[in-house]
Amino acid sequence: GVSLGGAAMSLPAALRERVAAVHRGSALPERLRLYDGWAARYEQDVAALEYRAPHLAAASLAFAFPAPPAGARLLDVACGTGLVARELHCRGFRCLHGVDGSAGMLERARSSGLYQELRQCVLGREPLPAPAEHYDAVTVVGALGEGQVPSTVLPELLRVTKPGGFLCLTTRSNPSNLRYKGELEAALEQLERCGAWQKLQAQEVEQWERATSEEESTQGTGYISGVVYLYQKCPVPPLKED
């Protein structure tokens, strides 16, 4: 339809190209270079995209913490420029650590002043720079997707989470990410079946962000949809295999 074409196409071509580039599944060094180069414009771009994941994830976590989270230690994985930290900070979370693969993104996150600690870490390639059972909550917002962070990182996220701690993950439901989303959900369910964690929430959100192409848009809305998953690590850790 005409209206849809208008909706996606009202975004500047250069922005659409920047978004497409990081989702193309290029080799790691190239992908990190793209993120480094995007860092300076990233926040204005996601504002134009009406990207709601950081807000939705923070709301999900705030819902999970019955007590005021003053002492809660959180790890923001693939933290980017600090959009998730800003949302969490508004909700009273103060002890925030972040990791990202891109030095350019980390530099921006550092200048936000919202993190106690920031480390460079390429997820899927190297372990998280944290001891086991260290965090009350772990978030991965926006990075679980085709050509980005592999779903094989889930055990590593669980490793650094305290028993009883929360994990908040998001992914997109647009056509080009459906194969990845299927793999991710299979991995999430497998970990639930073996008693590693329990699912508290899987919230499908229709207007996740503006679509950057007609093919990706949900039923002519000009938006793509996404999901927020919230898990709680089981209080009794399963027996470790030797």
N, C-alpha and C positions, 0 to 999 in steps of 0.2 A: 504493500500500500504506500501511497504517497506520503501520508503522515509519518510513517515509520522512517522512511528514507530521510525525511526532514529531520527527525529526532536524532538519529545517529550522526547524520552529516552536519548538524549544526555545531558539532565539536570541531575545533581547528584540525586540519589535516596533519600538522606536525605533532599534535598531541596524540592523535590516533596512531600515528607511526611509532611514537615512543612507546606506547602501550603494547602495540603489536610486537615490537622488537623484543621486549623482555619476555613475552610469552611464546616466542618462536621456538624455544628449546635449543638455542645455540649452545656451543660448547661452553664449559664453565668460565674460562678466562674471559671470553667475549661477553658472557652474560654479566659478570662482575664489572667489566669495563662499562657496559651499558648503564648499570645502576650507578656507578661512580659519576658518570656523565649526567645522569638524570637528577642526581641529588638536589642540585640548586633549584630546579623547577618542580620537583616532585610534589611539594605541598600545594602549589597553585594548580597543578594538573589534577590531583585527586579531588580538590575542591570543585573543579569544573566537572569532574566525573560524578560528583555527588556520592562519593564512596563512603558507604555507611558502616563497613565492617568494624573499624576501631570502636565506634560508638556502641554497636550491638554486642561486641565481645565484652567490653567493659561492663555493660549493663548485665550481661549474663553472669560475669564473675561477681559483681556486687550483690546479685541475687543469691549466689551460692554461699557467701560469707555472712553467716547470721550475726557475728560479732563485728564491732568496728575494727577494720583491718589495720590498726595502727602498727602492730608489730609484724604483720604478714610480709614474708619475703617472696617477691614475684620475679620470675624470669620471663622477659619479653624476647621471644626467639624470632629472628628475622625482623628486628625492631625498626629497621628503616630509619626515618628521620625523627621518630618519637611520637607518632600520632596516637598510638595505643597508650603510651605513658601519659600523654596529656589527658586522655579520657579517664584513665585510672586515677590519676592525681586528683581530678575533680571529684572523684568518689572516695577520697580519703586514703588511698594507697600511697605510701611514702617510701617504702623500701623496694626500689625497682632496679633490677639488673637487666642489661640488654646485650644480645649478641646479634651480629649481622655479618654477612660475607663481604659486604662492600665498605671499604675504608671511607669512601665519599659520604655514604649514608651515615656511618658512625660519627663522622666529624660534625654533621648536622645535629645528630642526636645529642652529642656532647654539648653543643652550644645551647641546647634547650634547657640544660641544667636540671633535668627531671630525673636523671639516673644516678644512682650511687656508684654504679660500676658498669663499664662497657667493654666488651671484648670482641675481637674479630674471630669469627668461627664460620667455616663453610660446612653447613649441615649436610649430612649424608657422606661427607668426606672425612670428617674428624669428629671426635666426641665433643660433647659440650664441656666447656671449661668450668666444671663444677663437680663437687663430690656427690656421692649418692645421697638421696633423701634429704636434699638441702633446701628445697623450695616448697612453700605453702601452695603456690600456684604457678603454672606455666602457661603462657599464651603463644599460639602461632597463628597470627592473623594475616591472611592474604598470601602466604608463601607456599601453602600446600596446593600445588597446581601443576598442570602439564608443563614440562620443561623447567620446573623450578625445584622445590624440595621433594625428594622421593618419599613415598609413604612408609618406606623401610625405617624412617627415623623414629617411629612411634616408641619402640622400646627404650631408645635413648632419652626421649622426653620423660618416660615413666621412671627411668633410673634416677633422675635428679629430683623427682617429686616425692615429698614426704608421704608416707602411708596416710590416707585420709585427705590428702591434698587434691587440688582441682587442676584439670587441664582443659583449657578452652581453645578449640581449634576451629578454623573456618576454611571453607572452600567454595568455589564458584560452581554454578549449575548450568553454565552456558554450553552450547553444543560442543565446542572444541575441548572442553574440560570434562566431558561426561565419562570418557574411558578412565581417566585418572580418578574421578570421583568414585567410580565403581570399585576400583582397586583400593582406594582409601577406605571406603565403607567396609569392604571385605576384611581389611586389616584391623579396622576398629572393632568389628564384630568378633573376629578371631581372638583378640585380646580380652574381650568381654567374656567369651566362652571359657577361656582358660583362667578366669578369675583375677585378672590383673587390675581391672577397673570396672566400674559400673556406669552406665549411661544415665545422666540426669536430664539431658535435654538434647534434642536435635531440632532446631528451629529453622524452617525453610522461610526465606525472606524474598519476596518478589522483587522489590526495587532495591537491589543490592548496590548497583552502580550503573551509570549510563553505558549503553552498549557502544562499542567503537566501530561496529559494522552491522549491516542489516542482517547478515547470516547469524550473528550471535544473539540478536535481540529476541526476547521472549514474546511470542505472539503479537508482534507489532507494537509493543509498548515503548520501544526505544531504550529499555533497560534490560540488564541481565539479572538473574536471580542467584542466590547463594544460600549457604547454610552455616549456622553456628552450632557446633557440638560442644556439650559440656559433660566431662567425665569426672568421676571421683576415684582416685586410686584406692584400691581395697586396703582397709586398715591392717589386715594380716597379710604381709607379703607372701606370695606363693613360695614354696620351697625352692631354693636356688639349686640348679643342677650343678654338679661338679664339673 
